[in-house]
Amino acid sequence: MSRYLKPIVATLVLALAACTVVTPRQQSSSLEAAPVEFVAIGDMPYGPNDIGPFVALLAMINDNPPDITVHVGDIKGSGTPCTDAVLIGQRDYLNSVAGAVVFTPGDNEWTDCHTRPAGGYDPRERLAFLRDLFFVDDRSLGQQPRVLEQQSAQGGDFAPFVENARWQQNGVMFVTAHVVGSNNGLDRRNPAAAAEYDARNLASTIWIREGFALARAEGAYVLVLAMQADPFLLYGIGGGFRDTLAAISEGAAAFGKPVLVVHGDGHEYTVDTPFYGSNGQLLENVIRLEVPGAADIRAVRVRIDPNAAKMFAFEPFGPG
């Protein structure tokens, strides 16, 4: 990976006020503000030496189950072959978690599978296999899967995108979007890769914007967006994250309430506020959580409490 580029940001703002607008649907369903706890994990396990600590980390999650666990992709190292057996094994690890696990793909399990160390696969073929393996129906992974709303249910051009999901819990809107590292898979030199990127980028951008609109309409007090890529980790000219950044910035500005963007890719535990609006102003309501990963076998327990002095609490943990 290239050197991690961190933008200069303002002081982290965690004490954010919550304001919930109650709708008739909320009164009859689940959008009443209440604490939510989830575990965020990503970029692991990368190699054979990571399996033992990774299994121990999953056991720690099972010992203190959250409301849900989110894996933000890169379920294998970039140099690990993208074989069916490897991907099935990683699926089985996630299914061993006691509660529900939501997975959004990373670049290591399909975009970068064309490299020689990864086996020289066709990335589009590996993506199709991932979708068939990890997204069998509208339920998450884990021992107690939960039903998700998938973009694929909209049909038409969105039918392939089973991995883009959302769900609501206690006034929190969760959204996953298929945005991956390595410039989001954008490579104009390869017509097949470019066509895949164009379709997925459009679908994911629309899904993010819809998530913000739905959160506003239904009175959510927080929106959590999970994706694999660090959109500030650039390769060369970049450009693959331009639409994603615009969708987040514009959606968060219109939402006006706390937003948490969770991603991996850089492998460095980070909590900060790096997002800016189209007017150049810092979006203090948008917090970024980058999970540990690679050699740092830890997860992050996140508690969101609308009544706490600090709405977000972050606790990294691991087997040590």
C-alpha positions as CSV (number, residue, x, y, z in Angstrom):
1,M,0.0,0.0,0.0
2,S,1.1,3.6,-0.6
3,R,1.7,5.9,2.4
4,Y,-1.4,6.7,4.3
5,L,-2.4,10.3,3.7
6,K,-4.3,12.0,6.5
7,P,-5.9,15.3,5.9
8,I,-5.5,18.1,8.4
9,V,-8.7,18.1,10.5
10,A,-10.3,20.0,13.2
11,T,-10.6,18.8,16.8
12,L,-12.8,15.7,17.1
13,V,-16.4,16.6,17.9
14,L,-18.1,13.7,19.7
15,A,-20.6,15.5,21.9
16,L,-23.3,15.9,19.3
17,A,-26.9,16.8,20.1
18,A,-29.6,14.4,18.9
19,C,-32.8,15.6,17.4
20,T,-35.4,13.1,16.4
21,V,-38.5,13.8,14.4
22,V,-41.2,11.2,15.1
23,T,-43.2,10.0,12.1
24,P,-46.3,7.8,12.1
25,R,-44.2,4.9,10.9
26,Q,-41.7,5.4,13.7
27,Q,-44.5,5.4,16.3
28,S,-45.7,2.0,15.1
29,S,-42.2,0.5,14.4
30,S,-38.6,0.8,15.6
31,L,-37.2,4.3,15.1
32,E,-37.6,5.4,18.8
33,A,-34.2,6.7,19.9
34,A,-32.4,4.2,22.2
35,P,-28.8,3.1,22.7
36,V,-27.3,0.8,20.1
37,E,-24.0,-1.2,20.3
38,F,-22.2,-2.7,17.4
39,V,-18.8,-4.2,16.7
40,A,-16.8,-3.0,13.6
41,I,-14.1,-5.2,12.2
42,G,-12.2,-5.4,9.0
43,D,-9.0,-6.2,7.0
44,M,-8.5,-9.6,8.6
45,P,-7.4,-12.3,8.7
46,Y,-4.6,-11.6,6.2
47,G,-2.5,-14.8,6.6
48,P,-2.0,-18.1,8.4
49,N,-0.4,-16.4,11.4
50,D,-3.5,-14.3,11.9
51,I,-6.0,-17.1,12.1
52,G,-5.4,-18.0,15.8
53,P,-5.7,-14.4,17.0
54,F,-8.7,-13.8,14.7
55,V,-10.5,-16.8,16.1
56,A,-9.8,-15.6,19.6
57,L,-11.2,-12.1,18.6
58,L,-14.4,-13.7,17.3
59,A,-14.7,-15.6,20.7
60,M,-14.4,-12.3,22.5
61,I,-17.2,-10.9,20.4
62,N,-19.3,-14.0,21.2
63,D,-18.5,-13.5,25.0
64,N,-20.1,-10.1,24.9
65,P,-22.4,-10.0,21.9
66,P,-23.3,-6.6,20.5
67,D,-26.6,-5.8,18.7
68,I,-24.8,-6.5,15.4
69,T,-21.3,-7.0,14.0
70,V,-20.1,-5.3,10.8
71,H,-17.2,-6.6,8.8
72,V,-16.0,-3.9,6.4
73,G,-14.2,-6.2,4.0
74,D,-10.8,-7.5,3.1
75,I,-11.4,-10.9,4.6
76,K,-8.0,-12.1,3.2
77,G,-4.6,-10.7,2.5
78,S,-3.8,-9.4,-1.0
79,G,-1.2,-12.1,-1.4
80,T,-3.5,-14.9,-0.4
81,P,-4.9,-16.8,-3.4
82,C,-8.6,-16.0,-4.1
83,T,-9.6,-19.7,-4.2
84,D,-13.1,-20.9,-3.5
85,A,-11.8,-22.7,-0.5
86,V,-10.3,-19.6,1.1
87,L,-13.4,-17.5,0.5
88,I,-15.7,-20.3,1.8
89,G,-13.5,-20.5,4.9
90,Q,-13.8,-16.8,5.6
91,R,-17.6,-17.0,5.2
92,D,-17.6,-19.8,7.7
93,Y,-15.6,-17.8,10.2
94,L,-18.2,-15.0,10.0
95,N,-21.0,-17.4,10.4
96,S,-19.5,-18.6,13.6
97,V,-20.3,-15.3,15.3
98,A,-23.2,-15.7,17.8
99,G,-25.3,-12.8,16.6
100,A,-25.8,-11.2,13.2
101,V,-22.9,-10.2,11.0
102,V,-23.2,-7.8,8.0
103,F,-20.4,-8.0,5.5
104,T,-19.5,-5.5,2.8
105,P,-16.8,-6.7,0.3
106,G,-13.2,-5.4,0.1
107,D,-10.8,-5.2,-2.8
108,N,-8.6,-8.1,-1.6
109,E,-11.4,-10.6,-2.2
110,W,-12.2,-9.7,-5.8
111,T,-10.8,-6.5,-7.3
112,D,-7.1,-7.4,-6.7
113,C,-7.5,-11.1,-7.5
114,H,-6.0,-10.6,-10.9
115,T,-2.4,-10.4,-9.5
116,R,-0.1,-13.4,-9.6
117,P,0.1,-13.9,-5.8
118,A,-3.7,-13.8,-5.6
119,G,-4.0,-16.5,-8.3
120,G,-4.5,-14.5,-11.5
121,Y,-8.3,-14.7,-11.4
122,D,-10.8,-12.6,-13.4
123,P,-12.0,-10.1,-10.7
124,R,-15.6,-10.0,-12.2
125,E,-15.8,-13.8,-11.9
126,R,-14.6,-13.6,-8.3
127,L,-17.2,-10.9,-7.5
128,A,-20.0,-13.1,-8.9
129,F,-18.8,-15.9,-6.7
130,L,-18.7,-13.6,-3.6
131,R,-22.2,-12.5,-4.2
132,D,-23.5,-16.1,-4.5
133,L,-21.5,-17.2,-1.4
134,F,-22.1,-14.3,1.0
135,F,-25.4,-13.0,-0.1
136,V,-27.7,-16.0,-0.5
137,D,-30.8,-14.2,0.4
138,D,-31.9,-11.0,2.3
139,R,-30.5,-12.3,5.6
140,S,-27.2,-11.3,7.1
141,L,-24.5,-13.8,8.1
142,G,-24.0,-15.0,11.7
143,Q,-25.8,-17.5,14.0
144,Q,-28.7,-15.2,14.4
145,P,-29.1,-13.5,11.1
146,R,-31.3,-10.5,10.6
147,V,-33.3,-9.5,7.6
148,L,-31.8,-6.6,5.6
149,E,-33.2,-4.3,3.0
150,Q,-31.1,-4.9,-0.2
151,Q,-30.7,-2.6,-3.2
152,S,-31.1,-5.6,-5.4
153,A,-34.8,-5.8,-4.3
154,Q,-35.4,-2.7,-6.4
155,G,-34.7,-4.7,-9.5
156,G,-33.7,-3.4,-12.9
157,D,-30.2,-2.1,-13.1
158,F,-29.9,-2.5,-9.3
159,A,-30.6,-6.3,-9.3
160,P,-27.0,-7.4,-9.1
161,F,-26.2,-5.3,-6.0
162,V,-27.2,-7.7,-3.3
163,E,-24.3,-6.5,-1.1
164,N,-25.7,-3.0,-0.7
165,A,-27.9,-3.2,2.4
166,R,-29.5,-1.1,5.1
167,W,-31.4,-1.7,8.3
168,Q,-32.7,0.4,11.2
169,Q,-32.4,-0.2,14.9
170,N,-33.5,2.1,17.8
171,G,-33.4,5.2,15.7
172,V,-30.1,4.5,14.0
173,M,-30.0,4.0,10.2
174,F,-27.3,1.6,9.1
175,V,-26.2,1.6,5.4
176,T,-23.5,-0.5,3.7
177,A,-22.1,0.5,0.3
178,H,-19.8,-1.4,-2.0
179,V,-16.9,1.0,-2.2
180,V,-13.5,-0.7,-2.2
181,G,-9.8,0.2,-1.9
182,S,-7.4,0.4,-4.9
183,N,-9.2,3.5,-6.2
184,N,-12.5,1.7,-6.0
185,G,-11.5,-0.7,-8.7
186,L,-11.4,2.1,-11.3
187,D,-9.1,1.3,-14.2
188,R,-10.0,2.9,-17.5
189,R,-7.3,0.9,-19.3
190,N,-9.4,-2.2,-18.9
191,P,-12.9,-1.9,-20.5
192,A,-14.4,-4.7,-18.4
193,A,-13.1,-3.2,-15.2
194,A,-14.3,0.3,-16.2
195,A,-17.8,-1.0,-17.0
196,E,-18.0,-2.8,-13.7
197,Y,-16.9,0.3,-11.9
198,D,-19.3,2.6,-13.6
199,A,-22.3,0.4,-12.8
200,R,-21.3,-0.3,-9.2
201,N,-20.2,3.3,-8.5
202,L,-23.6,4.6,-9.7
203,A,-25.5,2.1,-7.7
204,S,-23.5,2.7,-4.5
205,T,-23.7,6.4,-4.9
206,I,-27.5,6.3,-5.3
207,W,-27.8,3.9,-2.3
208,I,-25.9,6.3,-0.1
209,R,-28.0,9.2,-1.1
210,E,-31.2,7.2,-0.6
211,G,-30.0,6.2,2.9
212,F,-29.6,9.8,3.9
213,A,-33.0,10.7,2.4
214,L,-34.7,7.8,4.2
215,A,-33.0,8.6,7.5
216,R,-34.3,12.2,7.2
217,A,-37.8,11.0,6.3
218,E,-38.1,8.5,9.1
219,G,-36.6,10.6,11.9
220,A,-33.4,8.6,12.5
221,Y,-31.1,10.4,15.0
222,V,-27.9,8.9,13.6
223,L,-26.8,7.4,10.2
224,V,-24.0,4.8,10.2
225,L,-22.3,4.2,6.8
226,A,-20.0,1.2,6.4
227,M,-17.7,0.6,3.4
228,Q,-14.3,-1.0,2.9
229,A,-12.3,1.9,1.3
230,D,-10.6,4.7,2.9
231,P,-11.7,7.4,0.4
232,F,-8.7,9.5,1.3
233,L,-6.1,6.8,0.6
234,L,-5.3,7.6,-3.0
235,Y,-3.4,5.7,-5.7
236,G,-1.9,7.8,-8.5
237,I,-4.4,10.2,-10.0
238,G,-7.3,8.6,-8.1
239,G,-10.8,9.6,-8.9
240,G,-12.6,6.4,-7.9
241,F,-14.0,8.0,-4.7
242,R,-15.1,11.3,-6.1
243,D,-18.8,10.4,-6.3
244,T,-18.7,8.6,-2.9
245,L,-17.3,11.6,-1.2
246,A,-19.8,13.9,-2.8
247,A,-22.7,11.6,-1.8
248,I,-21.5,11.5,1.8
249,S,-20.8,15.2,2.1
250,E,-24.0,16.4,0.5
251,G,-26.1,13.8,2.3
252,A,-24.6,14.5,5.7
253,A,-25.1,18.3,5.2
254,A,-28.8,17.8,4.4
255,F,-29.3,15.3,7.2
256,G,-27.8,17.7,9.7
257,K,-27.5,15.1,12.5
258,P,-24.6,12.9,13.6
259,V,-23.1,10.6,10.9
260,L,-20.5,7.9,11.5
261,V,-18.5,6.6,8.5
262,V,-16.9,3.3,9.2
263,H,-14.2,1.8,7.0
264,G,-11.0,-0.2,6.8
265,D,-8.2,-0.2,4.2
266,G,-5.5,1.8,6.0
267,H,-5.2,-0.6,9.0
268,E,-4.7,2.3,11.5
269,Y,-7.3,2.8,14.2
270,T,-8.5,6.3,13.7
271,V,-11.3,8.5,14.9
272,D,-11.5,12.0,13.4
273,T,-13.6,14.4,11.3
274,P,-12.1,14.6,7.8
275,F,-15.2,15.4,5.7
276,Y,-15.8,18.8,4.2
277,G,-18.9,20.2,2.5
278,S,-19.1,21.5,-1.0
279,N,-18.6,25.0,0.5
280,G,-15.3,24.0,2.0
281,Q,-16.6,24.0,5.5
282,L,-15.7,21.2,7.9
283,L,-18.7,18.8,8.5
284,E,-18.4,18.5,12.2
285,N,-21.4,16.2,12.3
286,V,-19.5,13.5,10.3
287,I,-17.1,11.3,12.3
288,R,-14.9,8.8,10.6
289,L,-13.9,5.5,12.3
290,E,-11.1,3.5,10.6
291,V,-10.9,0.0,12.1
292,P,-7.6,-1.7,12.9
293,G,-6.5,-4.5,10.6
294,A,-3.7,-6.6,9.0
295,A,-1.2,-7.3,11.8
296,D,-3.3,-5.3,14.3
297,I,-5.9,-8.0,15.2
298,R,-8.5,-5.9,17.0
299,A,-12.1,-4.9,16.6
300,V,-13.9,-1.7,17.8
301,R,-17.0,-1.8,20.0
302,V,-19.1,1.3,19.2
303,R,-21.9,2.5,21.5
304,I,-24.3,5.1,20.3
305,D,-26.4,6.6,23.1
306,P,-28.7,9.6,22.3
307,N,-28.8,10.5,26.0
308,A,-25.1,10.4,26.7
309,A,-22.9,13.5,27.0
310,K,-20.8,12.0,24.2
311,M,-23.1,10.2,21.8
312,F,-20.4,7.9,20.4
313,A,-18.1,5.8,22.5
314,F,-15.3,3.7,20.9
315,E,-13.5,0.8,22.5
316,P,-10.9,-1.1,20.5
317,F,-10.3,-4.6,21.8
318,G,-8.5,-7.8,20.9
319,P,-6.8,-10.9,22.2
320,G,-3.5,-9.0,23.0
